[in-house]
Amino acid sequence: MKKFIFVLAMIFGVAACSSEPVETPKDPNALPDGIMQPVAGTGAMDGGGFMPEIQQSSMPANMK
């Protein structure tokens, strides 16, 4: 009985590994492969950092 279960498991394993891979459907909203380019006007330009430059200012009187 154990040999039968082992042989059956081996048959299913070989059948699963030898079958053709299922192709996933293409997403119409997917971005194309390649190098990402910065978009002008978004702050992602050459020489820019990932941290925003914050300027210190005093708190308005009505918020104290």
C-alpha positions as CSV (number, residue, x, y, z in Angstrom):
1,M,0.0,0.0,0.0
2,K,2.8,2.4,0.9
3,K,4.6,1.6,-2.4
4,F,1.4,2.4,-4.3
5,I,1.0,5.8,-2.7
6,F,4.7,6.5,-3.3
7,V,4.5,5.6,-6.9
8,L,1.3,7.6,-7.3
9,A,2.9,10.7,-5.7
10,M,5.9,10.3,-8.0
11,I,3.7,10.1,-11.1
12,F,1.8,13.3,-10.1
13,G,5.2,15.0,-9.4
14,V,6.6,14.1,-12.7
15,A,3.4,15.1,-14.5
16,A,3.3,18.5,-12.7
17,C,7.0,19.2,-13.5
18,S,6.8,18.3,-17.1
19,S,3.6,20.2,-18.0
20,E,3.7,23.5,-19.9
21,P,3.8,26.6,-17.7
22,V,0.6,28.6,-17.6
23,E,1.0,32.1,-19.0
24,T,-0.4,34.8,-16.8
25,P,-2.6,37.4,-18.5
26,K,-0.9,40.8,-19.3
27,D,-1.9,43.8,-17.3
28,P,-2.8,46.7,-19.6
29,N,-1.8,49.2,-16.9
30,A,1.7,47.6,-16.4
31,L,4.7,49.9,-17.0
32,P,7.2,48.8,-19.6
33,D,10.5,47.4,-18.6
34,G,13.5,49.7,-18.8
35,I,15.3,52.5,-17.0
36,M,13.1,54.9,-15.1
37,Q,13.4,58.6,-16.2
38,P,12.7,61.6,-13.9
39,V,9.6,63.6,-14.7
40,A,10.1,67.3,-15.1
41,G,8.3,69.5,-12.5
42,T,8.0,66.8,-9.8
43,G,11.3,67.5,-8.0
44,A,12.9,64.3,-9.3
45,M,15.5,66.1,-11.3
46,D,19.3,65.7,-11.5
47,G,21.1,66.8,-8.3
48,G,17.9,66.4,-6.2
49,G,17.9,64.3,-3.1
50,F,15.3,62.0,-1.7
51,M,14.8,64.2,1.4
52,P,12.8,67.4,1.0
53,E,14.5,70.6,2.0
54,I,12.4,72.0,4.8
55,Q,12.7,75.7,5.9
56,Q,12.0,76.5,9.5
57,S,9.3,79.1,10.2
58,S,7.5,80.3,13.3
59,M,4.1,78.9,14.2
60,P,1.2,81.3,13.5
61,A,-0.3,83.0,16.5
62,N,-3.8,81.5,16.0
63,M,-2.3,78.0,16.2
64,K,-0.5,78.4,19.6
